[in-house]
Amino acid sequence: MTSQNKILRFSMFGLLYFTQGTILGYFASLNAIYLLKNGLSIADVGIFSTIALIPFIIKILFGILSDRYNFLGWGHRKPYIVMGLLIQCICLIVVMFINPGTQYWLFVGIAFLLQLGMAFYDTCTDGLALDVTPADEKGILQGFMVGGRSIGVIVAASVAGIIAESSWPGVFLFLAALTLLPFLLLFFIKEPERTPGMRFNWGAFRAFKKPVVLLVAAIGLIVFVVIVGANQLVNPSLSTRLEISTSTAGLLTTLWGIGCVAGALAGGRLMDRLGGKRALWLSILSVAVTMVLIAIIPSLVVAYLVVILFGVAFGASQAIYFALAMQVTDGTIAASMYSILMAVTNVGQGIGLGLGGGLADAAGYPVAFLAFGGIIFLAVPFVIALYRRLRPRTKENIFQAEL
């Protein structure tokens, strides 16, 4: 592939993840405020959030659809990506005219469809990335993807937040416009012709019996328990210990996001240059160190620096693990298998969120962060076992390198 094609590919995948990040940022920072301002309760917000997450629980179905069926001869990935983006864009425009206070269930239904579209193009984007990316570029690709999503979260939390002060319909219109950005590059990327070895094969799901795949899944579970569980506690911890204001909390979140972007790009590059084993060691150590630093933050000035460092560790760990998951994915069920590995990380996030809240309530924030700093080392035996089972990886992937 030419240098220009490489730039186009990385930019397109970055834009697709950026678009996803804008929606994630809205749900994380603005949606609850919008619903509460329209007279709904926090219980209504919880019901809304639970229903809106269902599409990401069933995304394996989208992976199977994409892996198995070439849509009208147009491809296995791009047509479905286009459908998902258009569903998201249309829902954002329609929701401008719905009052959640008086039309709650209609609002929930549109949000469900929006998330369905996002889960659809997210799954197929991962499949396309696996189809067109050489093994020695998967790390830096994940850097662009995780970094793009982090930038999207920052944009939604900042620019969309400013727009919301004067016009909530303007927020949805702004997000709808950003949804169209990937179309600038999507049609410049060609899907590869499917060779017999790339054709969908139900038998390929037996890969989940292989120790290498199970070890990778276990590493992802532990990593996401720690980084997501700890992340939810950062601002509440600093608010309690340093009595920071809401605006300061917003600034800290922005600095964390900037760190995530830098960490994602660095982590992806480390994965390609150093290999998975060394990159994973750096990921584990960086997370452990930042957990200790967050636990002992003495002042707001130090907090700014530590939050950035945690963002770097967070972004790098995501990019490194996602690249590792790509490397063990069987090409005949690429989107399906990758979505299952991502589902394992979602389980880890759920465990981490519950565990973090429980630890903080029972023993305080510093103890919770120190506990997470210890838990990350549970990944060590799995990393050792993984690389004992691998010969030096081939140029295509390490899935075939299992003993």
RAQUI-V182750 format. One record per residue. N is the residue number from 0. PSI is psi in degrees with one decimal (999 if undefined). Layout:
n=N psi=PSI
n=N psi=PSI
This chain:
n=0 psi=144.1
n=1 psi=164.0
n=2 psi=-38.1
n=3 psi=-44.1
n=4 psi=-38.2
n=5 psi=-43.8
n=6 psi=-42.3
n=7 psi=-43.6
n=8 psi=-50.4
n=9 psi=-41.5
n=10 psi=-41.7
n=11 psi=-46.7
n=12 psi=-36.0
n=13 psi=-40.9
n=14 psi=-40.5
n=15 psi=-40.3
n=16 psi=-30.7
n=17 psi=-46.7
n=18 psi=-43.2
n=19 psi=-39.7
n=20 psi=-34.5
n=21 psi=-38.1
n=22 psi=-42.7
n=23 psi=-40.2
n=24 psi=-39.7
n=25 psi=-47.7
n=26 psi=-33.7
n=27 psi=-35.6
n=28 psi=-22.8
n=29 psi=-30.3
n=30 psi=-45.5
n=31 psi=-40.3
n=32 psi=-44.0
n=33 psi=-44.9
n=34 psi=-40.8
n=35 psi=-36.6
n=36 psi=-22.9
n=37 psi=18.5
n=38 psi=9.5
n=39 psi=161.8
n=40 psi=168.9
n=41 psi=-26.7
n=42 psi=-40.5
n=43 psi=-39.2
n=44 psi=-41.9
n=45 psi=-43.8
n=46 psi=-44.5
n=47 psi=-48.8
n=48 psi=-39.3
n=49 psi=-46.4
n=50 psi=-38.5
n=51 psi=-21.4
n=52 psi=-12.4
n=53 psi=-42.5
n=54 psi=-31.2
n=55 psi=-15.7
n=56 psi=-32.3
n=57 psi=14.1
n=58 psi=-16.9
n=59 psi=-33.4
n=60 psi=-37.0
n=61 psi=-36.2
n=62 psi=-44.6
n=63 psi=-43.5
n=64 psi=-46.8
n=65 psi=-41.9
n=66 psi=-35.7
n=67 psi=-36.3
n=68 psi=125.5
n=69 psi=112.9
n=70 psi=107.1
n=71 psi=27.8
n=72 psi=6.0
n=73 psi=-13.0
n=74 psi=166.1
n=75 psi=-14.9
n=76 psi=-58.9
n=77 psi=-43.0
n=78 psi=-39.5
n=79 psi=-34.0
n=80 psi=-44.2
n=81 psi=-45.5
n=82 psi=-47.1
n=83 psi=-44.1
n=84 psi=-42.6
n=85 psi=-38.9
n=86 psi=-44.9
n=87 psi=-45.8
n=88 psi=-46.4
n=89 psi=-43.2
n=90 psi=-38.9
n=91 psi=-33.4
n=92 psi=-43.8
n=93 psi=-39.9
n=94 psi=-16.8
n=95 psi=-28.1
n=96 psi=12.3
n=97 psi=130.1
n=98 psi=110.6
n=99 psi=-23.1
n=100 psi=-34.9
n=101 psi=-15.1
n=102 psi=53.8
n=103 psi=-51.4
n=104 psi=-29.2
n=105 psi=-42.0
n=106 psi=-43.2
n=107 psi=-41.9
n=108 psi=-42.4
n=109 psi=-39.6
n=110 psi=-38.3
n=111 psi=-45.3
n=112 psi=-40.4
n=113 psi=-48.5
n=114 psi=-32.0
n=115 psi=-45.2
n=116 psi=-41.1
n=117 psi=-43.4
n=118 psi=-34.4
n=119 psi=-53.9
n=120 psi=-25.1
n=121 psi=-48.1
n=122 psi=-44.7
n=123 psi=-28.8
n=124 psi=-44.6
n=125 psi=-40.5
n=126 psi=-43.1
n=127 psi=-40.0
n=128 psi=-41.3
n=129 psi=-33.8
n=130 psi=-37.7
n=131 psi=-3.7
n=132 psi=122.8
n=133 psi=156.4
n=134 psi=-37.0
n=135 psi=5.3
n=136 psi=1.4
n=137 psi=-30.3
n=138 psi=-52.6
n=139 psi=-32.3
n=140 psi=-46.3
n=141 psi=-31.2
n=142 psi=-44.5
n=143 psi=-40.2
n=144 psi=-50.3
n=145 psi=-40.2
n=146 psi=-42.0
n=147 psi=-41.5
n=148 psi=-39.4
n=149 psi=-40.7
n=150 psi=-39.8
n=151 psi=-41.2
n=152 psi=-42.4
n=153 psi=-43.5
n=154 psi=-45.0
n=155 psi=-39.3
n=156 psi=-25.5
n=157 psi=-67.3
n=158 psi=-49.5
n=159 psi=-33.1
n=160 psi=-39.8
n=161 psi=-43.2
n=162 psi=-37.7
n=163 psi=-24.3
n=164 psi=-24.0
n=165 psi=-24.4
n=166 psi=108.8
n=167 psi=-41.0
n=168 psi=-33.1
n=169 psi=-32.6
n=170 psi=-46.9
n=171 psi=-37.3
n=172 psi=-39.8
n=173 psi=-45.2
n=174 psi=-35.8
n=175 psi=-41.3
n=176 psi=-41.3
n=177 psi=-28.6
n=178 psi=-27.0
n=179 psi=-11.9
n=180 psi=-41.1
n=181 psi=-23.6
n=182 psi=-20.7
n=183 psi=-29.2
n=184 psi=-17.8
n=185 psi=-39.7
n=186 psi=-3.4
n=187 psi=-11.6
n=188 psi=125.6
n=189 psi=136.9
n=190 psi=141.0
n=191 psi=151.4
n=192 psi=138.5
n=193 psi=114.4
n=194 psi=165.0
n=195 psi=-34.1
n=196 psi=-13.7
n=197 psi=-5.3
n=198 psi=147.0
n=199 psi=136.6
n=200 psi=113.1
n=201 psi=-32.9
n=202 psi=-20.4
n=203 psi=-20.4
n=204 psi=-12.1
n=205 psi=-11.2
n=206 psi=-26.9
n=207 psi=-3.6
n=208 psi=-11.1
n=209 psi=135.8
n=210 psi=-38.3
n=211 psi=-46.8
n=212 psi=-42.1
n=213 psi=-37.9
n=214 psi=-42.5
n=215 psi=-42.3
n=216 psi=-41.4
n=217 psi=-40.8
n=218 psi=-45.3
n=219 psi=-41.3
n=220 psi=-48.5
n=221 psi=-45.3
n=222 psi=-43.1
n=223 psi=-26.5
n=224 psi=-44.6
n=225 psi=-54.7
n=226 psi=-37.2
n=227 psi=-40.9
n=228 psi=-40.3
n=229 psi=-37.2
n=230 psi=-38.9
n=231 psi=-19.3
n=232 psi=-11.6
n=233 psi=-58.0
n=234 psi=-44.5
n=235 psi=-38.8
n=236 psi=-47.3
n=237 psi=-33.0
n=238 psi=-39.2
n=239 psi=-44.7
n=240 psi=-36.8
n=241 psi=-1.9
n=242 psi=50.7
n=243 psi=155.3
n=244 psi=171.4
n=245 psi=-40.5
n=246 psi=-37.0
n=247 psi=-38.6
n=248 psi=-39.6
n=249 psi=-40.7
n=250 psi=-41.4
n=251 psi=-39.4
n=252 psi=-39.8
n=253 psi=-43.6
n=254 psi=-39.0
n=255 psi=-42.7
n=256 psi=-40.6
n=257 psi=-41.4
n=258 psi=-38.6
n=259 psi=-43.4
n=260 psi=-49.2
n=261 psi=-41.9
n=262 psi=-39.0
n=263 psi=-46.1
n=264 psi=-42.0
n=265 psi=-43.1
n=266 psi=-40.8
n=267 psi=-42.4
n=268 psi=-40.8
n=269 psi=-39.2
n=270 psi=-42.9
n=271 psi=-37.3
n=272 psi=-42.0
n=273 psi=-19.1
n=274 psi=162.9
n=275 psi=-39.3
n=276 psi=-52.5
n=277 psi=-37.9
n=278 psi=-40.4
n=279 psi=-40.8
n=280 psi=-44.1
n=281 psi=-39.2
n=282 psi=-49.8
n=283 psi=-45.7
n=284 psi=-41.3
n=285 psi=-39.4
n=286 psi=-44.8
n=287 psi=-44.7
n=288 psi=-44.4
n=289 psi=-30.0
n=290 psi=-43.3
n=291 psi=-43.1
n=292 psi=-42.8
n=293 psi=-36.2
n=294 psi=-25.8
n=295 psi=18.0
n=296 psi=122.8
n=297 psi=-20.4
n=298 psi=167.3
n=299 psi=-38.4
n=300 psi=-45.0
n=301 psi=-35.2
n=302 psi=-40.7
n=303 psi=-46.1
n=304 psi=-45.1
n=305 psi=-37.8
n=306 psi=-39.6
n=307 psi=-44.9
n=308 psi=-39.1
n=309 psi=-38.3
n=310 psi=-42.1
n=311 psi=-47.1
n=312 psi=-40.0
n=313 psi=-51.2
n=314 psi=-41.8
n=315 psi=-42.6
n=316 psi=-40.5
n=317 psi=-50.6
n=318 psi=-41.9
n=319 psi=-45.4
n=320 psi=-43.4
n=321 psi=-39.4
n=322 psi=-39.6
n=323 psi=-42.9
n=324 psi=-38.0
n=325 psi=-37.8
n=326 psi=-27.0
n=327 psi=7.1
n=328 psi=132.7
n=329 psi=127.3
n=330 psi=-22.7
n=331 psi=-20.9
n=332 psi=43.4
n=333 psi=-55.7
n=334 psi=-39.1
n=335 psi=-49.5
n=336 psi=-41.1
n=337 psi=-38.5
n=338 psi=-32.5
n=339 psi=-43.1
n=340 psi=-35.6
n=341 psi=-33.3
n=342 psi=-34.9
n=343 psi=-40.7
n=344 psi=-32.5
n=345 psi=-38.4
n=346 psi=-42.8
n=347 psi=-40.9
n=348 psi=-44.2
n=349 psi=-42.9
n=350 psi=-44.7
n=351 psi=-40.5
n=352 psi=-45.0
n=353 psi=-43.2
n=354 psi=-43.1
n=355 psi=-46.4
n=356 psi=-42.1
n=357 psi=-44.1
n=358 psi=-42.6
n=359 psi=-40.3
n=360 psi=-39.4
n=361 psi=-37.7
n=362 psi=-4.7
n=363 psi=160.2
n=364 psi=-46.8
n=365 psi=-41.8
n=366 psi=-38.4
n=367 psi=-45.1
n=368 psi=-41.2
n=369 psi=-37.0
n=370 psi=-43.5
n=371 psi=-36.4
n=372 psi=-30.0
n=373 psi=-38.2
n=374 psi=-34.4
n=375 psi=-27.7
n=376 psi=-8.7
n=377 psi=-19.4
n=378 psi=-19.9
n=379 psi=-51.4
n=380 psi=-31.5
n=381 psi=-37.7
n=382 psi=-44.8
n=383 psi=-45.8
n=384 psi=-38.0
n=385 psi=-49.5
n=386 psi=-10.3
n=387 psi=-25.4
n=388 psi=-2.8
n=389 psi=132.6
n=390 psi=172.0
n=391 psi=131.5
n=392 psi=149.1
n=393 psi=174.0
n=394 psi=-26.8
n=395 psi=-56.7
n=396 psi=172.8
n=397 psi=-1.5
n=398 psi=-38.4
n=399 psi=-2.5
n=400 psi=5.9
n=401 psi=138.8
n=402 psi=999
